């Protein structure tokens, strides 16, 4: 008998990719499992989930704006419509369990499932619980968390300390690593820095990297750079002009979004990124030397707390200090093989490689 599981979450990669990791783990444990995603119309999950091979349906839900906005007037109406549509989708699909990984669509899908008596599971990525998850905590059956000691937010008897689910396909086989450089038109004989500011990009990181590119490339290193859609449009003409200057090709691969993340990580000697929970879990799984720049625009400063929890396993730079310190720190790490190896060993201690499988088993247990 096949299981029918709904997974809902989105808005950012930090909500989407844990859901995809759980879906892949479910199908590994029980290949006949049928999975449907529920997301928010117009958000990135409507593109990323189908690209990963899963079906998704969208709800009209939107978030509340922090500033006064006419959009906020429409929020209650879109919420009610989304709850109604989520309920219809769950009945039509015959959902046996609904998993929420965060975001407004996740809240609507979980609440609709609770009203229908369908077992529910929340996967909380951060050490700080989001509002939606806190509101739903007493109604769901299981809460899988990435950090210990979250009893202040959630009922203790429902908690499972699993870590964050990470896609296992990020771990590229050793035999394929040499070929990974060809994916980006780069050399396997040069050290490489991978720079990414989250799925939407990061203004301060992008501006600083662009200003420091001549210094990094001039030192004989190469760069893989994920800018985010908005910033890629801004820098694309200048990047094209830079690459056109070299007959041999500039050792730079820059895109709005990088789908070939296993290859990108395999090439990377140093990774620069935000301190989102998913990014940290991936870095720990792969043992990458990292420079993290916590976003100052997140709830309760939770990215800074994420980075602090890693102690001396990473280098942390405040967003405001990026222009002064980031390029210098990149060059310092690329030049110091022993230090990179030390950071790699330290961050490996934070890895939870079985998280997706452990959560998948909790989901299947709820099917009973």
C-alpha positions in Angstrom: 0.0 0.0 0.0 1.5 3.3 -1.1 1.7 6.2 1.4 0.3 9.6 0.4 2.2 12.4 2.0 1.8 16.2 1.6 4.8 18.5 2.3 4.3 22.2 2.5 6.8 25.0 2.9 8.4 27.7 1.0 9.2 31.4 0.4 12.9 30.7 0.8 15.3 27.9 0.1 15.6 27.3 3.8 12.0 26.1 3.8 12.0 24.4 0.4 15.1 22.2 0.5 14.4 20.5 3.9 11.0 19.5 2.4 12.8 18.1 -0.7 15.3 16.2 1.5 12.4 14.6 3.5 10.6 13.7 0.2 13.7 12.0 -1.1 14.2 10.1 2.1 10.6 9.0 2.2 10.9 7.6 -1.3 14.2 5.9 -0.4 12.5 4.1 2.6 9.3 3.3 0.7 9.6 3.8 -3.1 5.9 3.7 -3.6 5.2 6.7 -1.5 3.2 9.4 -3.3 4.2 13.0 -2.5 2.5 16.3 -3.2 3.9 19.7 -2.3 1.8 22.7 -1.4 3.4 26.2 -1.8 2.4 29.8 -2.3 1.7 31.1 -5.8 4.4 33.3 -7.2 7.1 32.1 -4.7 10.2 30.2 -5.6 8.9 26.8 -4.5 6.6 26.8 -7.6 9.8 26.6 -9.7 12.2 24.7 -7.5 10.0 21.8 -6.5 9.0 20.7 -10.1 12.7 21.1 -11.0 13.4 18.5 -8.4 10.8 16.1 -9.9 7.8 16.6 -7.5 4.3 17.9 -8.1 3.2 21.1 -6.4 0.0 23.1 -6.0 -0.1 26.7 -5.1 -2.2 28.7 -2.6 -2.9 32.4 -3.0 -1.6 33.2 0.5 0.8 36.0 1.1 2.7 37.3 4.2 1.9 40.4 6.2 4.0 43.4 5.3 6.0 44.9 8.2 5.2 48.4 7.0 1.7 49.9 6.5 0.5 48.5 3.2 -2.7 48.0 1.3 -1.6 44.4 0.7 -2.2 43.8 4.4 -5.9 44.5 3.9 -6.1 41.5 1.6 -4.3 39.2 4.0 -7.4 37.8 5.9 -9.3 37.1 2.7 -6.3 35.4 1.1 -5.8 33.4 4.3 -9.4 32.2 4.3 -9.2 31.3 0.6 -5.9 29.5 1.2 -7.3 27.4 4.1 -10.3 26.4 2.0 -8.1 25.5 -1.0 -5.6 23.6 1.2 -8.5 21.5 2.6 -9.8 20.7 -0.9 -6.3 19.7 -2.0 -5.8 17.4 1.0 -9.2 15.7 0.5 -8.6 15.2 -3.2 -5.1 13.8 -2.7 -6.1 11.6 0.2 -3.3 12.8 2.4 -2.3 10.5 5.3 0.2 12.9 6.8 1.0 16.6 6.3 4.5 17.9 6.9 5.2 21.6 7.3 8.7 23.0 6.9 7.8 26.7 7.4 6.3 29.6 5.5 2.7 30.9 5.2 1.6 28.1 2.9 2.9 25.6 5.4 0.7 27.2 8.1 -2.4 27.0 5.9 -1.8 23.4 4.9 -1.1 22.3 8.5 -4.2 24.0 9.9 -6.4 22.5 7.2 -5.0 19.1 8.0 -5.6 19.5 11.8 -9.3 20.4 11.0 -9.6 17.2 8.9 -8.0 15.1 11.6 -4.9 14.3 9.4 -1.7 13.6 11.4 0.8 16.5 11.1 4.5 17.0 11.6 6.4 20.3 11.9 10.1 20.5 10.9 11.7 23.6 12.6 15.1 24.5 11.1 16.2 27.2 13.6 17.0 27.5 17.2 14.3 30.2 17.3 10.8 29.0 16.6 8.7 31.0 14.0 5.3 32.4 14.9 3.4 30.0 12.7 5.0 27.0 14.2 4.5 28.2 17.7 0.8 28.8 17.0 0.4 25.3 15.6 2.6 23.4 18.1 -0.2 22.2 20.4 -2.3 21.0 17.5 0.3 18.9 15.6 1.4 15.3 16.5 5.2 15.7 16.1 7.8 18.4 16.0 11.3 17.6 14.6 13.9 20.2 15.6 17.5 21.0 14.5 18.6 22.3 17.9 18.2 21.0 21.5 16.4 22.8 24.3 13.4 24.1 22.4 10.9 23.2 25.2 10.3 26.9 25.7 8.6 27.0 22.3 7.1 23.5 21.9 5.5 20.8 24.1 8.4 18.6 25.2 6.6 15.3 24.6 6.2 16.1 20.9 9.8 17.0 20.3 12.3 14.9 18.3 15.9 16.3 18.1 16.8 15.1 14.5 18.9 17.9 13.1 18.1 19.6 9.8 17.4 17.4 6.7 19.9 17.8 4.0 19.8 16.4 0.5 22.2 13.4 0.3 22.9 14.1 -3.3 25.0 17.0 -2.2 27.7 14.5 -1.4 29.3 14.0 -4.7 31.2 10.7 -5.2 35.0 11.1 -5.2 35.1 9.7 -8.7 33.0 12.6 -10.0 34.7 15.5 -8.2 37.4 16.1 -10.9 34.7 16.5 -13.5 32.7 19.0 -11.3 35.1 21.8 -12.4 34.1 21.3 -16.0 30.5 22.0 -15.1 31.5 25.6 -14.4 34.3 25.9 -17.0 36.9 26.1 -14.2 40.3 24.5 -13.6 40.8 21.6 -11.1 44.3 23.0 -10.4 43.2 26.3 -8.9 41.6 26.9 -5.5 38.0 28.0 -5.6 35.7 30.1 -3.5 31.9 29.6 -3.6 29.9 32.7 -2.7 26.2 32.6 -2.1 23.9 35.0 -0.3 20.9 32.7 0.2 18.3 31.9 -2.5 17.4 35.6 -2.9 21.0 36.9 -2.8 22.6 39.3 -0.4 23.3 43.0 -1.3 26.3 43.5 1.0 28.0 40.3 0.0 27.5 40.8 -3.7 28.7 44.4 -3.6 31.8 43.5 -1.7 32.6 40.5 -3.9 32.3 42.5 -7.1 34.6 45.2 -5.7 37.1 42.5 -4.6 37.0 40.3 -7.7 40.1 41.7 -9.4 42.0 41.0 -6.2 40.8 37.4 -5.8 41.2 36.5 -9.5 44.5 38.4 -9.7 45.8 36.2 -6.9 45.2 33.1 -9.1 42.0 31.9 -7.5 38.6 31.2 -9.1 35.0 32.0 -8.1 31.6 30.4 -8.3 29.1 33.1 -7.4 25.3 32.8 -6.8 23.9 36.3 -6.9 20.1 35.8 -6.6 17.8 36.9 -9.5 17.5 40.6 -8.6 21.3 41.2 -8.2 22.2 39.0 -11.2 20.2 41.4 -13.4 22.1 44.3 -12.0 25.6 42.8 -12.4 25.1 40.6 -15.5 26.3 43.3 -18.1 29.4 44.1 -16.0 30.2 40.4 -15.5 29.8 39.7 -19.2 32.2 42.7 -20.0 34.7 41.3 -17.5 34.7 37.9 -19.0 35.0 39.3 -22.5 38.3 40.9 -21.5 40.1 37.6 -21.3 40.8 35.5 -24.4 41.4 32.4 -22.2 38.2 33.0 -20.2 37.9 34.6 -16.8 37.9 32.0 -13.9 34.5 33.1 -12.8 31.1 31.4 -12.9 28.3 33.7 -11.9 24.6 33.0 -12.1 21.3 34.0 -10.4 20.8 30.6 -9.0 23.0 27.5 -9.0 21.2 24.2 -9.5 24.4 22.1 -9.6 25.1 22.5 -5.9 26.8 19.1 -5.5 29.3 20.1 -8.1 29.7 23.7 -6.6 30.4 22.3 -3.2 32.8 19.7 -4.5 34.9 22.5 -6.2 34.8 24.8 -3.2 37.8 25.2 -1.0 36.1 28.1 0.9 32.4 28.9 1.1 31.0 32.3 1.8 27.3 32.6 2.8 24.6 33.6 5.1 24.1 31.8 8.4 20.8 30.2 7.6 20.1 26.9 9.3 20.1 24.9 6.1 23.3 26.4 4.8 25.0 25.5 8.1 23.7 21.9 7.9 25.1 21.5 4.4 28.4 22.9 5.4 28.6 20.6 8.4 27.7 17.6 6.3 30.4 18.4 3.7 33.0 19.7 6.1 33.6 22.9 4.3 35.8 25.8 5.6 33.3 28.7 5.7 33.0 32.4 6.2 29.4 33.3 7.4 27.8 36.7 7.2 24.6 36.5 9.3 21.7 38.4 7.8 20.6 41.4 10.0 17.1 41.2 8.5 15.8 38.0 10.1 13.5 37.5 13.1 15.1 37.6 16.6 18.6 37.8 15.0 18.5 34.0 14.6 21.2 33.8 11.9 23.7 35.4 14.3 22.7 32.9 17.0 23.1 30.1 14.4 26.7 31.3 13.7 27.6 31.8 17.3 26.5 28.2 18.1 29.3 27.0 15.8 32.0 28.7 17.8 35.4 28.6 16.2 34.3 26.1 13.5 33.7 29.1 11.1 34.7 32.7 10.6 31.9 35.1 11.3 31.7 38.6 9.8 29.0 41.1 10.6 27.0 42.3 7.6 28.1 45.9 8.2 31.8 44.8 8.4 31.7 42.9 5.1 33.2 45.7 2.9 36.3 46.0 5.2 36.8 42.3 6.0 35.3 39.8 3.6 37.8 39.8 0.7 40.8 39.9 3.1 39.4 36.8 5.0 38.7 34.9 1.7 42.3 35.4 0.6 43.6 34.5 4.0 41.7 31.2 4.1 42.6 30.3 0.5 46.3 30.8 1.3 46.2 28.6 4.5 45.8 24.9 3.8 46.2 23.9 7.4 43.7 26.4 8.7 41.1 25.2 6.1 41.6 21.6 7.2 41.2 22.6 10.8 37.9 24.4 10.2 36.7 21.4 8.1 37.3 19.0 11.0 35.6 21.3 13.5 32.4 21.9 11.5 32.0 18.2 10.7 31.2 17.6 14.4 27.9 19.5 13.9 26.7 17.2 11.1 23.5 15.2 11.3 23.7 13.1 8.2 20.7 10.9 9.1 18.3 13.8 9.8 16.2 13.4 6.7 15.9 9.6 7.2 15.0 10.1 10.9 12.3 12.6 10.0 11.0 10.3 7.2 10.7 7.5 9.7 8.6 9.8 12.0 6.4 10.6 9.1 5.8 7.0 8.2 5.1 6.2 11.9 2.3 8.8 11.8 0.8 7.0 8.8 0.1 4.1 11.2 
